[in-house]
Amino acid sequence: MSFETATLDSLCELVVDCPHSTPKWTDEGIIVLRNQNIKNGVLDLSAPSFTNEEDYQKRIKRAAPKAGDIVFTREAPMGEVCMIPEGLKCCLGQRQVLLRPKSDVNGQYLFWALQSPYVQQQIAWNEGTGSTVSNVRIPVLKALNIPRIGNEDMVAKSLSDIASKMALNTQTNQTLEQMAQAIFKSWFVDFDPVKAKMNGELPEGMDAATASLFPEKLVESELGLIPDGWEVKPFSEWVKITKGKNITKKTIVDGDVPVVAGGLKPAYFHNAHNVDGPAITISASGANAGYVNLYFENIWASDCSYISQSTTPLFFLQYVALRYNQKKIFDMQTGAAQPHIYPRDFERLMIVVPNEELCRKLEEVFASFFRTVANNKQQNINLAALRDTLLPKLLSGEIELGQAQELAEVE
C-alpha cells in the first residue's frame, strides 16, 4: 500500500487510559461502557451497566467522554472501537482508552481507519517481536501508523452512510419487536379488546372483522379472569418443543451454520445443520438457560431446545409469547451447580390461548413484521460485507469514491 501515515498520538488531542479499578455497579444511574458493548464499530447499549454519580465523578477525572470521542478496547477483545453519540453521559469501564481527535482531524475518518486491516494488523502484532499479543499498551497505541489520504472527508462519509443504513435497519427491527410485544400484551394479557367490547366500544385501532373474533365477557380460570371460550394450558401443549443434539468442538467443521448452545450467541459455526430455519431456540444450560432467540437461517441446535416453523402454523405468535414470558422462563431454571431448562419444564409455563381463528389472525400480523426483520438482517449482512470490502480499498486508493457510492446505493 502506498500512502502517507501519521501516528495516532499526533492526530489526537487526548489519549486517556481508563481507571484501573472496577466501577461500583448499580441497577440504574450513569452508563459504564464495557467491552461487551462494543463490536464491529457499533456501541450496543441494549444491556447497559450503570454506576452512581460519585463513582462516575471518580472515573472521569482524566476526561469525560463526549460526542465524537472514540473508545478503543485494549484487550478482551482487543482493537474494537466505537464512537460516543450525542447526548450520552457515560464513563469508561476497564481495559479501554478514550481517543479525542484534534479539531482539524475528521473523527469519522479516524474511526474507520482504526478498523482497517492496515491498522488492525499493527494492533495484533507486537512491534519488533513478530508475535501476536493479547493486549495493547498505551505507547504502542499512540505509535500506531494511521493512513493519511486525500478525500478523507468523502471516505468517512461513504463508510458512515453504510453504517447509518445498518443502524436504521437495526432500529426498525427493534421497533417491530416492541410493536409485536405491545400487541401481544394488549390482546392476550390485558385483554383490552374484550374489555372495550364489554363497555360497548369498538377496540381502539381495530377493524370490525378483527373485533368480532374477541368475546364480550371475562370468566374465572386458574389464572384469574380470562376471555370467555379461551383456554389455560401449558406452553408445551400448545407447541412441540424439541431437545437439540449436542455437538463437540472437535467434531465441528468450519462453516457458516450457527451452532446454538447455552450462550446468548452462537458458540461456533459448522458446515451442516440439523434444524431448518426459521427456528426458535431456548438455551438449555448455564447462566443463560432459558434464553429465547430467533434464527431465520438453518442452524445446528446443540445445547438448546428448539421450535421449527415447519412444526407449527403459529410460529411467530409463539415466539412473541415466549419473549414476553422471558423472565418467567429464566425463573424456571433448575439445578444449583449448572442451571438448566428442558422441553419438559415448559409444562410449568401456563398461558392463555385464544380461539384458533384469532391466533391465525395475529400470526398474519406478526409474520409480516418478521418478514421485514428478516429482510433487514440480510441487508445488514450484505452491507457489512460491502463495508469490509470497501474499507481497505478506499484507504489504498484501489477503488474510487464514485464507485464506492454507487455500490452503497445498489445495496
C-alpha positions as CSV (number, residue, x, y, z in Angstrom):
1,M,0.0,0.0,0.0
2,S,1.3,3.5,-0.9
3,F,0.1,6.4,1.3
4,E,1.5,8.7,3.9
5,T,0.9,7.9,7.6
6,A,0.8,9.8,10.9
7,T,0.9,8.4,14.4
8,L,-2.3,8.1,16.3
9,D,-0.9,10.3,19.0
10,S,-0.3,13.1,16.6
11,L,-3.9,13.0,15.4
12,C,-5.4,13.1,18.9
13,E,-5.9,15.9,21.4
14,L,-6.3,13.3,24.1
15,V,-5.3,9.6,24.5
16,V,-6.6,8.7,28.0
17,D,-6.4,5.3,29.7
18,C,-9.3,4.1,31.7
19,P,-9.2,4.0,35.6
20,H,-7.6,0.7,36.6
21,S,-10.4,-0.1,39.0
22,T,-13.7,-1.9,39.0
23,P,-16.7,0.5,38.9
24,K,-19.3,0.4,41.7
25,W,-22.1,-1.4,39.9
26,T,-25.7,-0.2,40.4
27,D,-29.1,-1.1,39.0
28,E,-29.5,2.3,37.4
29,G,-27.7,5.6,37.1
30,I,-24.9,6.6,34.7
31,I,-23.8,4.2,32.0
32,V,-20.5,2.5,32.2
33,L,-19.1,1.4,28.9
34,R,-18.0,-2.2,28.8
35,N,-16.1,-4.1,26.1
36,Q,-19.0,-6.4,25.6
37,N,-21.0,-3.3,24.4
38,I,-18.5,-2.6,21.6
39,K,-18.3,-4.8,18.5
40,N,-17.7,-4.1,14.8
41,G,-17.7,-0.4,15.3
42,V,-21.1,-0.4,17.0
43,L,-21.9,0.7,20.5
44,D,-24.7,-1.6,21.7
45,L,-26.4,-0.5,24.9
46,S,-29.3,-2.9,24.8
47,A,-27.9,-4.4,28.0
48,P,-26.3,-1.5,29.8
49,S,-24.3,-1.4,33.0
50,F,-24.5,1.5,35.5
51,T,-22.7,3.2,38.3
52,N,-23.6,6.1,40.6
53,E,-22.8,9.8,40.4
54,E,-20.0,9.6,43.0
55,D,-18.2,6.7,41.2
56,Y,-18.8,8.4,37.8
57,Q,-17.0,11.6,39.0
58,K,-14.0,9.5,40.1
59,R,-13.8,7.8,36.7
60,I,-13.9,11.0,34.6
61,K,-11.1,12.8,36.5
62,R,-8.8,12.4,33.5
63,A,-11.5,13.1,30.9
64,A,-15.3,12.7,30.5
65,P,-16.3,11.0,27.2
66,K,-18.2,13.4,24.9
67,A,-19.8,13.1,21.5
68,G,-17.3,12.4,18.7
69,D,-14.8,10.7,21.1
70,I,-13.6,7.2,20.1
71,V,-13.4,4.4,22.6
72,F,-10.7,1.8,21.9
73,T,-10.7,-1.6,23.7
74,R,-7.2,-2.6,24.8
75,E,-8.0,-6.3,25.5
76,A,-10.7,-8.9,25.7
77,P,-11.4,-8.1,22.9
78,M,-8.5,-6.1,21.5
79,G,-8.8,-3.4,18.9
80,E,-12.6,-2.8,18.9
81,V,-13.8,0.8,18.6
82,C,-16.9,2.8,18.9
83,M,-17.8,6.5,18.7
84,I,-19.6,8.3,21.5
85,P,-23.0,9.5,20.2
86,E,-24.7,12.8,21.0
87,G,-26.4,13.1,24.4
88,L,-24.8,10.1,26.0
89,K,-23.5,10.6,29.6
90,C,-21.1,7.8,30.3
91,C,-17.7,6.8,31.6
92,L,-15.1,4.2,30.7
93,G,-15.2,0.8,32.2
94,Q,-12.0,-1.3,32.2
95,R,-9.4,-2.1,29.5
96,Q,-10.5,0.9,27.4
97,V,-8.8,4.0,26.1
98,L,-10.5,7.3,25.2
99,L,-9.3,9.0,22.0
100,R,-10.3,12.6,21.2
101,P,-9.4,13.6,17.6
102,K,-7.9,17.0,17.1
103,S,-10.2,19.7,15.7
104,D,-8.5,19.6,12.3
105,V,-8.9,15.7,12.0
106,N,-12.1,14.1,10.7
107,G,-13.1,11.9,13.7
108,Q,-15.2,9.7,11.5
109,Y,-12.3,9.0,9.2
110,L,-10.1,8.2,12.2
111,F,-12.8,5.9,13.5
112,W,-12.9,4.0,10.2
113,A,-9.1,4.0,9.7
114,L,-8.7,2.3,13.1
115,Q,-10.9,-0.6,11.8
116,S,-8.9,-1.0,8.6
117,P,-6.8,-4.2,8.1
118,Y,-3.7,-2.0,7.8
119,V,-4.2,-0.7,11.4
120,Q,-5.7,-3.8,12.8
121,Q,-2.6,-5.8,11.7
122,Q,-0.4,-3.4,13.7
123,I,-2.7,-3.8,16.7
124,A,-2.5,-7.6,16.6
125,W,1.3,-7.8,16.3
126,N,3.7,-6.6,19.0
127,E,6.1,-4.3,17.2
128,G,9.6,-5.7,16.9
129,T,8.8,-9.1,18.4
130,G,7.0,-10.7,15.5
131,S,4.4,-12.3,17.8
132,T,0.8,-11.8,18.4
133,V,-0.3,-10.0,21.6
134,S,-3.4,-10.2,23.7
135,N,-3.5,-6.5,24.8
136,V,-2.3,-3.1,23.6
137,R,-0.1,-1.0,25.7
138,I,-0.6,2.8,25.6
139,P,2.8,3.6,24.0
140,V,2.1,1.0,21.2
141,L,-1.4,2.5,20.7
142,K,0.0,6.0,20.4
143,A,2.6,4.9,17.9
144,L,0.0,3.2,15.5
145,N,0.5,4.4,12.0
146,I,-2.7,5.8,10.6
147,P,-3.1,6.2,6.8
148,R,-3.4,9.8,5.6
149,I,-5.1,10.1,2.2
150,G,-6.8,12.6,0.0
151,N,-10.6,12.9,0.3
152,E,-10.7,11.7,3.9
153,D,-14.0,13.5,4.4
154,M,-15.6,11.7,1.5
155,V,-14.2,8.3,2.5
156,A,-15.6,8.8,6.0
157,K,-19.0,9.8,4.5
158,S,-19.2,6.8,2.2
159,L,-18.4,4.4,5.1
160,S,-20.6,6.2,7.6
161,D,-23.6,6.2,5.1
162,I,-23.4,2.4,5.1
163,A,-23.2,2.3,8.9
164,S,-26.2,4.6,9.1
165,K,-28.2,2.3,6.8
166,M,-27.3,-0.7,9.1
167,A,-28.2,1.3,12.2
168,L,-31.6,2.3,10.7
169,N,-32.3,-1.4,9.9
170,T,-31.4,-2.4,13.4
171,Q,-33.6,0.3,14.9
172,T,-36.5,-0.7,12.7
173,N,-36.2,-4.3,13.8
174,Q,-36.2,-3.3,17.4
175,T,-39.3,-1.2,16.9
176,L,-41.1,-4.0,15.1
177,E,-40.3,-6.4,18.0
178,Q,-41.5,-3.8,20.5
179,M,-44.7,-3.4,18.5
180,A,-45.3,-7.1,18.5
181,Q,-44.8,-7.3,22.2
182,A,-47.2,-4.4,22.8
183,I,-49.9,-6.0,20.6
184,F,-49.5,-9.4,22.4
185,K,-49.7,-7.8,25.8
186,S,-52.8,-5.8,24.8
187,W,-54.7,-8.7,23.2
188,F,-53.6,-11.8,25.2
189,V,-52.5,-10.5,28.6
190,D,-54.5,-7.3,29.4
191,F,-57.5,-8.4,27.2
192,D,-58.1,-4.8,26.1
193,P,-60.3,-5.6,23.1
194,V,-62.6,-7.8,25.3
195,K,-62.8,-5.0,27.9
196,A,-63.7,-2.5,25.2
197,K,-66.5,-4.7,23.8
198,M,-67.8,-5.2,27.4
199,N,-68.1,-1.4,27.5
200,G,-69.9,-1.3,24.2
201,E,-66.9,0.2,22.3
202,L,-65.0,-0.9,19.2
203,P,-61.5,-1.8,20.3
204,E,-59.1,1.1,19.5
205,G,-57.4,0.9,16.2
206,M,-59.2,-2.4,15.2
207,D,-61.5,-3.1,12.3
208,A,-64.9,-4.7,13.0
209,A,-63.9,-8.0,11.4
210,T,-61.0,-8.5,13.8
211,A,-63.0,-7.2,16.8
212,S,-65.7,-9.8,16.1
213,L,-63.1,-12.5,16.9
214,F,-63.0,-11.4,20.6
215,P,-65.6,-12.5,23.1
216,E,-67.6,-9.9,25.1
217,K,-67.1,-11.2,28.6
218,L,-64.4,-12.5,31.0
219,V,-64.8,-15.7,33.1
220,E,-62.9,-17.2,36.0
221,S,-59.9,-19.5,35.5
222,E,-56.9,-20.8,37.4
223,L,-55.1,-17.7,36.2
224,G,-57.8,-15.3,37.2
225,L,-60.3,-13.7,34.7
226,I,-59.8,-14.6,31.1
227,P,-61.9,-14.1,27.9
228,D,-64.8,-16.4,27.6
229,G,-64.0,-19.5,25.4
230,W,-60.2,-19.1,25.8
231,E,-58.1,-21.9,27.4
232,V,-55.4,-22.1,30.0
233,K,-52.8,-24.7,29.1
234,P,-49.1,-25.5,29.5
235,F,-47.0,-23.9,26.8
236,S,-45.7,-27.4,25.9
237,E,-49.2,-28.5,24.9
238,W,-49.6,-25.5,22.6
239,V,-46.5,-26.3,20.5
240,K,-43.9,-29.1,20.3
241,I,-40.5,-28.2,21.8
242,T,-37.6,-30.5,20.8
243,K,-34.3,-31.0,22.6
244,G,-31.2,-30.3,20.4
245,K,-28.4,-32.7,19.7
246,N,-25.0,-31.9,21.3
247,I,-22.0,-31.5,19.1
248,T,-18.4,-31.2,20.4
249,K,-15.9,-28.7,19.3
250,K,-13.6,-31.4,17.9
251,T,-16.3,-32.7,15.5
252,I,-17.2,-29.2,14.2
253,V,-16.2,-28.5,10.6
254,D,-15.8,-24.8,10.0
255,G,-18.7,-23.3,8.1
256,D,-21.4,-20.7,8.2
257,V,-24.1,-22.6,10.1
258,P,-24.7,-21.2,13.7
259,V,-24.2,-23.8,16.4
260,V,-26.7,-22.7,19.1
261,A,-25.8,-23.8,22.6
262,G,-26.2,-22.3,26.1
263,G,-25.0,-18.8,25.4
264,L,-26.6,-15.7,24.0
265,K,-24.9,-16.0,20.7
266,P,-23.7,-19.0,18.6
267,A,-20.9,-21.0,20.2
268,Y,-19.4,-22.0,16.8
269,F,-20.1,-22.2,13.1
270,H,-20.5,-25.6,11.5
271,N,-20.8,-26.8,7.9
272,A,-24.0,-28.7,8.4
273,H,-27.4,-28.1,10.1
274,N,-29.9,-30.3,12.0
275,V,-32.8,-27.8,12.0
276,D,-34.3,-25.9,9.1
277,G,-34.8,-22.2,9.7
278,P,-36.7,-20.2,10.7
279,A,-36.3,-21.7,14.2
280,I,-36.9,-20.5,17.8
281,T,-34.2,-21.6,20.2
282,I,-34.2,-21.8,24.0
283,S,-30.8,-22.2,25.7
284,A,-30.7,-25.4,27.7
285,S,-27.9,-24.9,30.3
286,G,-25.6,-22.4,32.0
287,A,-26.3,-19.0,33.4
288,N,-28.4,-18.1,30.4
289,A,-30.5,-21.3,30.4
290,G,-34.0,-20.4,29.1
291,Y,-32.8,-17.5,26.8
292,V,-35.2,-17.3,23.8
293,N,-33.8,-16.4,20.4
294,L,-35.0,-16.4,16.8
295,Y,-32.9,-17.6,13.8
296,F,-34.1,-17.2,10.2
297,E,-31.3,-19.3,8.8
298,N,-30.6,-23.0,9.2
299,I,-28.9,-23.9,12.5
300,W,-27.3,-26.7,14.4
301,A,-29.3,-27.0,17.6
302,S,-26.8,-28.2,20.2
303,D,-27.3,-27.4,23.9
304,C,-30.7,-25.9,23.4
305,S,-34.3,-26.7,22.7
306,Y,-36.0,-25.5,19.6
307,I,-39.3,-25.0,17.7
308,S,-39.1,-25.3,14.0
309,Q,-41.6,-23.3,11.8
310,S,-42.3,-26.5,9.9
311,T,-44.0,-27.9,13.1
312,T,-46.4,-25.1,13.9
313,P,-48.7,-22.7,12.0
314,L,-48.4,-20.1,14.8
315,F,-44.6,-19.8,14.8
316,F,-44.2,-16.1,15.2
317,L,-47.0,-15.7,17.6
318,Q,-45.4,-18.4,19.8
319,Y,-42.0,-16.7,19.5
320,V,-43.5,-13.4,20.7
321,A,-45.3,-15.2,23.5
322,L,-42.0,-16.8,24.7
323,R,-40.2,-13.5,24.5
324,Y,-43.0,-11.9,26.6
325,N,-42.6,-14.6,29.2
326,Q,-38.7,-14.4,29.2
327,K,-38.4,-13.6,32.9
328,K,-40.8,-16.4,33.9
329,I,-38.7,-18.8,31.7
330,F,-35.5,-17.7,33.4
331,D,-37.2,-18.3,36.8
332,M,-38.0,-21.9,35.8
333,Q,-34.3,-22.8,35.8
334,T,-33.4,-25.9,37.9
335,G,-30.1,-27.2,39.1
336,A,-27.8,-25.4,41.5
337,A,-24.3,-26.1,40.1
338,Q,-25.5,-26.0,36.4
339,P,-28.8,-24.3,35.8
340,H,-30.8,-25.9,33.0
341,I,-34.2,-25.8,31.2
342,Y,-35.5,-28.6,29.1
343,P,-38.7,-29.1,27.0
344,R,-40.5,-30.9,29.9
345,D,-40.0,-27.7,32.0
346,F,-42.5,-25.9,29.8
347,E,-45.3,-27.9,31.3
348,R,-44.9,-25.3,34.1
349,L,-45.4,-22.3,31.9
350,M,-49.1,-21.7,31.9
351,I,-50.6,-19.4,29.2
352,V,-53.9,-18.2,28.0
353,V,-54.7,-19.5,24.4
354,P,-57.4,-17.8,22.3
355,N,-59.5,-19.4,19.7
356,E,-57.7,-20.7,16.6
357,E,-59.1,-18.0,14.2
358,L,-57.8,-15.2,16.4
359,C,-54.4,-16.9,16.7
360,R,-54.2,-17.2,12.9
361,K,-55.1,-13.5,12.5
362,L,-52.3,-12.4,14.9
363,E,-49.9,-14.8,13.2
364,E,-50.5,-13.0,9.9
365,V,-49.7,-9.6,11.6
366,F,-46.6,-10.9,13.2
367,A,-45.4,-12.8,10.1
368,S,-45.5,-9.5,8.2
369,F,-43.4,-7.8,10.9
370,F,-40.8,-10.6,11.0
371,R,-40.5,-10.8,7.2
372,T,-39.3,-7.2,7.4
373,V,-37.0,-8.1,10.3
374,A,-35.5,-11.0,8.2
375,N,-35.0,-8.7,5.2
376,N,-33.3,-6.1,7.3
377,K,-31.0,-8.6,8.9
378,Q,-30.0,-10.0,5.5
379,Q,-29.4,-6.5,4.1
380,N,-27.2,-5.7,7.1
381,I,-25.1,-8.9,6.4
382,N,-24.7,-7.6,2.8
383,L,-23.9,-4.1,3.9
384,A,-21.3,-5.4,6.4
385,A,-19.6,-7.4,3.6
386,L,-19.7,-4.3,1.4
387,R,-18.2,-2.1,4.2
388,D,-15.4,-4.7,4.9
389,T,-14.6,-4.9,1.2
390,L,-14.6,-1.1,0.6
391,L,-12.7,-0.1,3.7
392,P,-9.2,-1.3,2.7
393,K,-9.8,-0.5,-1.0
394,L,-10.8,3.1,-0.2
395,L,-7.8,3.6,2.0
396,S,-5.4,2.2,-0.6
397,G,-6.9,4.1,-3.5
398,E,-7.7,0.8,-5.2
399,I,-11.4,1.9,-5.7
400,E,-12.6,5.4,-6.4
401,L,-15.1,7.2,-4.2
402,G,-17.7,7.3,-7.0
403,Q,-17.6,3.6,-7.4
404,A,-18.0,3.1,-3.6
405,Q,-21.0,5.4,-3.5
406,E,-22.6,3.6,-6.5
407,L,-22.1,0.2,-4.7
408,A,-23.6,1.6,-1.5
409,E,-26.7,2.9,-3.4
410,V,-27.2,-0.5,-5.0
411,E,-27.3,-2.2,-1.6
